[in-house]
Amino acid sequence: MNPRKRQGEILKLLEREGGAKVTDLGRHFSVSEVTIRKDLEKLEAEGGIFKGHGGAFLKDVPEKSSGFSFEKTENVYEKQAIGRAAEHLIENRDTLIIDSGTTTMELANEINQAKNLIIITNSVPAALRLANIPSIEIHITGGEVNANSLAVAGPQAADFFESIHVDKLFLSAIGLSFKTGLVYSETDSAIVKKAMIQAAEQVYLLLDSSKFEKKSFSPIGAIEVLDFVITDSGISPANREALEKMGIEVIIANRGFAGTDSDQTGS
């Protein structure tokens, strides 16, 4: 494949995914990382992308983009329903933190100019998605961009959240275990999430039902920090009951969630 054609294919891929790592692009196109970096320099000079630490990101993320890797997003319909349910909980003039992640990105996709909001995020795609909405004031943290998740991570990002206070946090996690609590796979991201939790008046966890009872190396904190869990109808009765006994409200978002059916919400 000649360089110009490959660069066109890279741009198409970024339009579809929002971002990609240099290593993944090299593997995908069967060329060296040096070659990929030259391709990205050319695309950046033309104004279509910007380069971050170890990867590249599209300047304008497509409105409904929610994938951050070459892997197909799992449980996409459940995540979309969770995003819609979460959007119905946002009130005019709220100040919000939207965490990075595929499910929280579905929330970002649902937000429009109907409400005046201040939103702080550590998600590059969410910031790009929301930046052009006139009624929204969008802030993104400082720190190092993780090319795989497109999240801003590290102590600098955590320090940012330690200096603010917001009405609501919409949090993501890779798992919830009743033994170890909320969990995430990367220590720096866990540090950021802990700071987010401390900054918020109310904490909403957006988690599809497949992630219950998953364990990981880096616990974020005790489940008791949560006020709400927004999940799908696949949650087991035992898990729902356990959360409710802890005083956590469970909101069930079915695929057809419209925000009006009382069967969609928990206690």
C-alpha positions as CSV (number, residue, x, y, z in Angstrom):
1,M,0.0,0.0,0.0
2,N,1.4,3.4,-1.0
3,P,1.8,6.0,1.8
4,R,-1.0,8.3,0.5
5,K,-3.5,5.4,0.4
6,R,-2.4,4.2,3.9
7,Q,-2.8,7.7,5.3
8,G,-6.3,7.8,3.9
9,E,-7.1,4.5,5.5
10,I,-5.6,5.7,8.8
11,L,-7.9,8.7,8.7
12,K,-10.9,6.6,8.0
13,L,-10.0,4.4,11.0
14,L,-9.7,7.4,13.3
15,E,-13.0,8.7,12.0
16,R,-14.5,5.4,13.1
17,E,-12.7,4.9,16.4
18,G,-11.8,8.4,17.6
19,G,-8.2,7.5,18.2
20,A,-5.6,4.7,18.0
21,K,-2.2,3.7,19.3
22,V,0.9,3.9,17.1
23,T,1.7,0.2,17.9
24,D,-1.8,-0.9,16.9
25,L,-1.7,1.1,13.6
26,G,1.7,-0.4,12.8
27,R,0.4,-3.9,13.4
28,H,-2.8,-3.2,11.5
29,F,-1.1,-1.9,8.4
30,S,2.0,-4.3,8.7
31,V,4.5,-1.4,8.7
32,S,7.0,-0.1,11.2
33,E,6.1,2.4,14.0
34,V,8.5,4.8,12.3
35,T,6.5,4.7,9.1
36,I,3.2,5.2,11.0
37,R,4.7,8.2,12.8
38,K,5.6,9.8,9.5
39,D,2.0,9.1,8.3
40,L,0.6,10.8,11.4
41,E,2.9,13.8,11.0
42,K,1.6,14.2,7.5
43,L,-2.0,14.0,8.6
44,E,-1.4,16.3,11.5
45,A,0.1,18.9,9.1
46,E,-3.0,18.7,7.0
47,G,-5.1,19.5,10.1
48,G,-7.2,16.4,10.4
49,I,-5.7,14.9,13.5
50,F,-3.6,15.6,16.5
51,K,-0.9,13.4,18.1
52,G,-0.8,12.5,21.7
53,H,1.4,10.3,23.9
54,G,1.9,7.1,21.8
55,G,-1.1,7.6,19.5
56,A,-3.2,9.9,17.4
57,F,-6.7,11.3,17.8
58,L,-9.3,12.8,15.4
59,K,-9.8,16.5,15.9
60,D,-13.5,16.2,15.5
61,V,-14.9,13.0,17.0
62,P,-18.0,11.8,15.2
63,E,-21.2,12.5,17.1
64,K,-22.0,8.9,17.9
65,S,-18.4,7.6,18.2
66,S,-18.0,5.5,21.4
67,G,-15.2,3.1,20.6
68,F,-11.6,3.8,21.7
69,S,-9.9,0.7,20.3
70,F,-9.8,-1.8,17.5
71,E,-11.9,-4.1,19.5
72,K,-15.7,-4.1,19.1
73,T,-17.4,-2.5,22.1
74,E,-19.3,-5.2,24.0
75,N,-22.8,-4.8,25.2
76,V,-23.3,-1.7,23.1
77,Y,-27.1,-1.6,23.3
78,E,-27.0,-1.9,27.1
79,K,-24.5,0.9,27.3
80,Q,-26.5,3.2,25.0
81,A,-29.6,2.6,27.2
82,I,-27.5,3.4,30.3
83,G,-26.3,6.6,28.7
84,R,-29.8,7.7,27.9
85,A,-31.0,6.9,31.4
86,A,-28.1,8.9,32.9
87,E,-28.9,11.9,30.7
88,H,-32.4,12.1,32.1
89,L,-30.9,12.6,35.6
90,I,-29.0,15.8,34.5
91,E,-30.8,19.0,35.4
92,N,-30.4,22.5,34.0
93,R,-27.3,24.3,35.3
94,D,-25.8,21.2,36.8
95,T,-22.0,21.0,37.2
96,L,-20.9,17.6,36.2
97,I,-17.8,15.3,36.0
98,I,-18.0,12.8,33.2
99,D,-15.4,10.0,33.5
100,S,-13.7,8.4,30.6
101,G,-15.1,5.1,29.3
102,T,-17.3,3.6,26.6
103,T,-20.5,3.7,28.7
104,T,-19.9,7.3,29.9
105,M,-19.2,8.2,26.3
106,E,-22.7,7.1,25.5
107,L,-23.9,9.6,28.1
108,A,-21.9,12.4,26.3
109,N,-23.5,11.4,23.1
110,E,-26.9,12.0,24.6
111,I,-26.3,15.5,25.9
112,N,-27.5,18.4,23.8
113,Q,-28.0,22.1,24.0
114,A,-31.3,21.9,25.9
115,K,-29.5,22.4,29.2
116,N,-26.9,24.9,30.5
117,L,-24.1,22.8,32.0
118,I,-20.6,23.0,33.3
119,I,-18.8,19.7,32.5
120,I,-15.4,18.6,33.6
121,T,-14.0,15.5,32.0
122,N,-10.8,13.4,31.7
123,S,-12.0,12.0,28.4
124,V,-10.6,13.4,25.2
125,P,-13.5,12.1,23.0
126,A,-16.1,13.4,25.4
127,A,-14.5,16.8,25.5
128,L,-14.4,17.0,21.7
129,R,-18.0,15.7,21.4
130,L,-19.3,18.4,23.8
131,A,-17.0,21.3,23.0
132,N,-19.2,22.7,20.2
133,I,-22.4,22.9,22.1
134,P,-23.0,26.6,22.9
135,S,-24.9,26.0,26.2
136,I,-22.1,23.8,27.7
137,E,-18.9,25.0,29.4
138,I,-16.5,22.2,28.9
139,H,-13.2,21.7,30.8
140,I,-10.6,18.9,30.4
141,T,-8.0,18.0,33.0
142,G,-4.3,18.3,32.6
143,G,-2.1,15.2,32.6
144,E,-0.9,12.4,30.3
145,V,-3.2,11.1,27.6
146,N,-3.5,7.3,27.6
147,A,-3.5,6.4,23.9
148,N,-5.5,3.2,24.5
149,S,-8.4,4.7,26.5
150,L,-8.0,8.3,25.4
151,A,-8.3,9.2,29.1
152,V,-6.2,11.9,30.8
153,A,-4.5,10.2,33.7
154,G,-1.9,10.6,36.4
155,P,-1.3,12.9,39.4
156,Q,-1.8,16.1,37.5
157,A,-5.3,15.0,36.5
158,A,-6.0,13.9,40.1
159,D,-4.8,17.3,41.4
160,F,-7.3,19.0,39.1
161,F,-10.3,17.2,40.6
162,E,-9.0,17.8,44.1
163,S,-9.5,21.6,43.6
164,I,-13.2,21.5,42.5
165,H,-16.6,20.6,43.7
166,V,-19.5,19.5,41.4
167,D,-23.1,18.4,41.7
168,K,-22.8,15.0,40.0
169,L,-20.2,12.5,38.9
170,F,-20.9,10.0,36.2
171,L,-18.3,7.3,36.9
172,S,-17.1,4.3,35.0
173,A,-15.3,1.2,36.2
174,I,-14.2,-2.2,34.7
175,G,-15.9,-4.0,37.6
176,L,-17.7,-4.1,40.8
177,S,-17.0,-6.7,43.4
178,F,-18.8,-6.9,46.8
179,K,-15.5,-8.2,48.2
180,T,-13.0,-5.6,46.8
181,G,-15.2,-2.7,45.8
182,L,-15.0,-0.7,42.6
183,V,-12.0,-1.7,40.5
184,Y,-10.0,-0.4,37.6
185,S,-7.0,-1.8,35.7
186,E,-4.6,1.1,35.8
187,T,-3.3,2.6,39.0
188,D,-3.1,6.2,37.7
189,S,-6.7,6.0,36.5
190,A,-7.7,4.7,39.9
191,I,-6.0,7.7,41.5
192,V,-8.0,10.1,39.3
193,K,-11.3,8.3,40.0
194,K,-10.8,8.6,43.7
195,A,-10.3,12.3,43.3
196,M,-13.4,12.6,41.2
197,I,-15.4,10.8,43.9
198,Q,-14.2,13.2,46.5
199,A,-15.2,16.2,44.3
200,A,-18.8,15.2,43.8
201,E,-22.0,15.7,45.8
202,Q,-23.6,12.7,44.2
203,V,-21.9,9.7,42.5
204,Y,-23.6,7.7,39.7
205,L,-21.9,4.6,38.5
206,L,-22.6,3.6,34.9
207,L,-22.0,-0.1,34.7
208,D,-23.5,-2.8,32.5
209,S,-24.5,-5.9,34.2
210,S,-21.7,-8.1,32.8
211,K,-19.2,-6.2,35.0
212,F,-20.6,-7.3,38.3
213,E,-18.3,-9.5,40.5
214,K,-15.3,-8.7,38.3
215,K,-12.0,-8.2,40.2
216,S,-8.9,-6.2,39.3
217,F,-5.5,-5.1,40.6
218,S,-6.4,-1.5,41.5
219,P,-9.4,-0.9,43.7
220,I,-11.0,2.5,43.4
221,G,-12.7,2.4,46.7
222,A,-15.6,1.0,48.7
223,I,-19.0,0.6,47.0
224,E,-20.5,2.8,49.8
225,V,-19.1,5.9,48.0
226,L,-21.9,5.4,45.4
227,D,-25.3,7.1,45.6
228,F,-26.7,5.5,42.4
229,V,-25.9,2.6,40.1
230,I,-27.3,2.8,36.5
231,T,-27.2,-0.6,34.9
232,D,-29.2,-2.9,32.6
233,S,-31.9,-5.5,33.2
234,G,-29.2,-8.3,33.3
235,I,-28.3,-7.4,36.9
236,S,-29.0,-10.4,39.1
237,P,-31.7,-10.0,41.9
238,A,-29.0,-10.8,44.5
239,N,-26.7,-8.0,43.3
240,R,-29.5,-5.5,43.1
241,E,-30.7,-6.4,46.6
242,A,-27.1,-6.2,47.9
243,L,-26.7,-2.6,46.5
244,E,-30.1,-1.5,47.8
245,K,-29.3,-2.8,51.3
246,M,-26.3,-0.5,51.2
247,G,-28.5,2.4,50.6
248,I,-27.5,2.7,46.9
249,E,-30.4,3.4,44.5
250,V,-30.4,1.1,41.5
251,I,-31.7,2.4,38.2
252,I,-32.5,-0.2,35.5
253,A,-32.1,1.1,31.9
254,N,-33.8,-1.1,29.4
255,R,-32.9,-0.8,25.7
256,G,-36.1,1.3,25.1
257,F,-35.5,3.6,28.0
258,A,-37.3,6.9,27.6
259,G,-37.2,8.3,31.1
260,T,-40.9,8.0,31.8
261,D,-41.6,4.3,32.5
262,S,-41.6,3.6,36.3
263,D,-40.5,0.1,35.6
264,Q,-37.1,1.5,34.4
265,T,-36.1,2.7,37.8
266,G,-35.2,1.0,41.1
267,S,-35.9,2.1,44.6
